[in-house]
């Protein structure tokens, strides 16, 4: 028993306890919101979410114990897994209710999963290895090095675009940009990319976006027209639900708009509206503080990493969680168009929750093995001191 207690204590001393507490707070809060909104229909959203959370937390703990350097060393396995997952969608992909893309695969028991969520993890691992390799070879500032990084990022982005899930493509693009910036890619390359995107906006608007995508953008500015009852309806009702909650909300399980599912997809992309109506401004602020606390802890662990690979893994997780959080909240509040981005750890969706928890496990692995590195360095210093004496 004492041995178990020491191992348990040692585990928490090495990992980021605050990050664990924030993560558990997020999933518990999420389950409360999902259990409240599911009274609006017959489907049991809590069961798959709870299963995913339990599996995800167990996986996060196991990954945190494993050495992240070993995981990165097997980057080619992550690459193969990512490509296989992308390929499976083209063979077995289905479209689920409330979406306009074919990016899910059906599982026995009525469950579905979204391979692109796991592709994020594969990308973080392979791209971290790529960045670390270029750093070691002093190629991170060269055009050839940046070109290989761009090709690396474009492969999953193109595959996911062909599935119709352009919201996730945007997340991959932001992960690519943020990880590259943190790794030391020079600003001139970002300026060139920004210029190309600016020049290409008319082409993107006319040839890459379909009518529905364009209408979602236009709905942000058409406050008096048909957008309020068409493409802008979801955002309008979402803002009404949040406003109706006032400071403290109507109480959990008491929101009438939640009960009658006035806001489409309130269990998923618009979970914030459930918190807004039933728990009010206070509930929304607590939700956002938990998420921003997680994001800050992740980037702090990146700054403390002893090796480039660990730093880049944490920066990739930061990029994924931060971009999803900002876009989802902006989407619900009407600052961004609706593009199907979930709120990490809060939205209903087992794949999204599982993916986010595995990412947290990777960050904890970096943190835990940083402590190992520091202990080894201390032993080396003490050994050298004894030799000199």
N, C-alpha and C positions, 0 to 999 in steps of 0.2 A: 504493500500500500504506500509506504514511504517512497519507494522507487517511482511509482506512478505519479505521486504528488510532485516529486522533484522534476520529473520529465514534463509534467503539465506546466509547472512554474517556469521551467527553462524555455518551453515553447513560447509562452506569452512574454517573457523577457526579451526574446529575440525579435518577435514580430511586433507590428504596430497595433497595440491594444485599442487605441482610439479609433483607428480605421475599422477594426473588427466591430466595435460597438456601434459606430455610425452605420455600417453595412447591415447589421442585425436590426437596428432601428428602422432602416429603410424598408426591409422586407416585411417586418411586422406591421408597419404603417400601411404598406401596400396591401397586405392581406385584409386589413380592416376596411380599407376603401373598397376593395374588390368585393368583399363579403356584403358590404352595404349596397353596392350598385346591382348585384346580381338578382336582387328581388324584382328588378324590372323585367326579368324574363325567366325562362325555364332552364336555361343552360347553367350548369354548375361551374363557374369560373374559378372558384376557390380551389377545388380539387387538383386540377392540373398545375395551378400556380404553386400550391403547397408542395406537390411532388417535385416540381422543378427547383424550388427553393431548398428543400432538404437535400436533393442530389447536388445542387450547386454549392451549398455550404460545405458538404462533405468533400466535394472535389476541390474546393478552394483550400481547405485545410490540408489535404493530401499534396496539392501542388505547392503550398507554402512550405511544406516539409522537404519536398524535392528540391534539388539544386537547379536553379533556373539556367545555369551555364550548361548543364547537361541537356536541358530542354532545347536551348538555342543550338547546341552542338548537333542536335538531330533535326535541324531546320528543314532538311530535305523531306522528312516525313510530314512535317506541317505543310510543305508545298504540295506534296502528293495528295494529302487529305483535302486541302483547299480546292484543288483542281477536280478531284473526284466528286466533292460536294456540289461544285458548280455544274459538273456534267450530269449529275443525277437529276437536277432540276429540269434540264432539257428533255429528259426521258420520262420522268415521273411527276413533273411539276403540275400543281393544281392552283387554282385561284380560290381564295377563301372569301367569305362574305365580308363586304365593306372595303375591299381592295380592288385595284385596277391592274394588278400585275400577277404574273404566274411565277411565284417565288417560293411556294410551299410544297412540301411533300407529305402525303397522308401516311399515318402510322396506324397500326391496329388499335382498337379501342376508341376510335373516334378522335385521336390526337393528331396534331400536325406539327411540323417543325420547319423553321426557315433556315436553310443552309447558309445564307449570307451572314447570319449572326455568328456562326462558328468560323466562317471565312475571315472575319475580323481578327479572331485570335490567331489564326494561321498567318495572316498578313503581319500582325504585330511581331510575331516570332521571326518570320523570314526577313522582314524589312529591317528589324533590329540587327540581325546577322549581317545583312547587306551593308548597312550604315557602319557597323563596327569594322567590317573588312575594308571599306574605303578609307576609314579613319586610319587604320593601321598602315595602309599603303600610301597615305598622304594624297589620296585622290578625291577627297570630299569636296574640294574647291575647283576641281577640273571639270571641263565641259563633258568629257567622256564619262566621268563618274556620275555627274548629274543626269546625263542621258540614260545611263543604265537604271538609275533610280526611277526615272520617269516611266521607262518601259515596264519596270517591275510593278509600279502602281497601276499602270493602264491595263494590265492583264486582268485583274479581278474587277476593275471598274467597267471594262467593256463587257465581260461575261455577265455581270449583274445588270448592266444597262439592257442587254439583250433579253433579260428576264422581265424587263419593264419596271424594275425597282430603282428608279432614279433618285429617290430619297436616300437610299443606302449608298448609291454612287457618290452623292455629295459628302456623306460621312467619310468614305474612303479617301476622297480628295482632300478633305481637311486633315485626316490622319497623315496623309502623305506630306502635306505642306508643313504641319506643325512638327512632325518628327524630323523632317529635313532641316527645318530652321533650327531646332534644338541641337541637331548634330553638327551644325556649322556651315551648311550650304550658304554661299554668299548671297547678299541681298540683291545683287544685280540679276540673278536668275529669277527671283521672285518678281522683280520689276518687269523683266521681259515677259514672264508668264501673265502678269497683270495687264500689260499692254496688249498681248495677243488676245486675251479674253475680252478686253474692251472693244478691240477692233472686230472681234468675232461675234459680238452680241446680236447684231442683225441676222447673221447666219444661224446662230443658235435659236433665235426666236422664230425664224421662219421655217427652218428645215429640221431642227432637232426636237422642238417642243410640239406636241400635238395640241388640238383645240382645247382639250380639258386643262392641260398644263397652263396654257396662256390665259384661260378664263380664271384660273385660280389666282394668278398674279393680278389680273385686272380687278378681281373682286375686292382686293385690298383698297382700291381707290374709288370704286363705284358704290359709294355709300348710300345713294338715293335710288339706284336703279334695280334691275332684276337680280343683281348679284346677291342682294339681301335675302332673296327667297330661292336662290339657286346655289351657285358656287360659294357664296359667302354665308349661307344659312348656318352651317355648322359652327363657324367662328362667332357669328352673331349670337346664337343661342348659348354658346359656351361663355361668352362675356356676360350675358344676362344671368346665367347660373352663378357665376362667380360674384357678380354684383349683388345678387339676391341674398347671399350669405352674410353680408355685412361684416362686422368685426369678429363675431364668434360663431356664426353659422346657425343653422336650424337644429343641429344635433345629428350625430351619427345615426343612420337608419331612419332619419326623419325627413329628408329632403324630398319634396313632392316632385320636383323636376327630375331628380335622380330616379325616383320610383317609376315614373312614366317614360323614362328614357327620351326626354326631350332633345338632349344633345346626342347626335349620332356618334357611335364609337366611344362612348364615355368610359368604357372599361379599358380602352386601349390608348390611342393617341391623346384622348381628352380626359384622362384620369384626374388631371388638375381641377377640372370643373366639379368633380365629386367632392374633393377637399374644399373647394371654394364655397359651394352651397351648404355643405353640412358642417364644416368646421371653420368657415369664414376666413377672414384675412389672417387670423392667428394660425389656422391650420395650414394655409398656403405658405406662410412665412416659415413655419416649422419644417414643412416639406422641402422648401428651397434651401434652408440652412443645412439640413441633413445632406442634401445632394452637393451643395457647394463645399461643405466640410469634407466630404469624401474626395471631391476633386482636388481640393487644396492639399489634403494629406497625400494623395497620389503624387502630385508634382513635388511635394517636399521630399518624398522618398526618392524621386528621380534625382534631386539635387544632392542627396546623401549617398547615392550609389557609388560603389568603389570601382566599378568597371563600366566601360561604355555600353556593353550589351544590357546590363541592368538599367542603366540610365535611359536607354532607348526604349526598353520594354515599358518602363513606367511612363515615359512621355507618350507612347502609343496608347496606353490605357487612358491617360489624361486626355489625349486628343479625342478619343472615342466618346468617353463619358461627358466631357465638357461640351463638345459640339452637339451631341444629342440633347443635352439638357437645355442649352441656350436656344437651339432651333425649336424644340418642342414647346417650351414656354412661350417663345416668341410667336409660334404658330397658333397656340391657344388664345393668346392675347391679341392676335390680329396684326402683328408686326411682320410676320412672314406668311407666305402662302402655305396651305395644307399640303404636305408632301409625304405623309405617312411615316413620321419619325416617332418612335416610342420614347417615353420618359424612363431613363434607365432605373432599374430596380423597383419601379412603381407601376408601370403599365402592365395590364394583364397580358400574358404571353410567356409561356414557359421557356421558349428558346431564348428570348431576350434576357430574361432573368438569369438563366443558366450561363449564358455567355458573359454577362456582366460579373457574375460571381467568380467565374473562372479567371477573368481578368484581374479581379481583386486578389485572387490566390497567387497570380504571377507577381503582383506588386509585393505581396507579403513574402514571397520567396526571395525577391531581391533584398528586401529589408532584413530578413532573417539571416541570409548568408553574408550580408554586409557585416553583421555582428561576428560571424565566424572569421571573416577576413581580418577584422580588427583584433580579435583574440589571437590569431596566428601571428599577426604583425607584432603584437605585444610580447608573445613568447620569443619571437626572433630577436627583438630588441633586448630582452632580459638575458637571452643566451649569449648575445654578442657582448653584453656588459660583463658577464661572468668570465668570458674568454679574455677580455682586456685586463680584468683584475688578476 
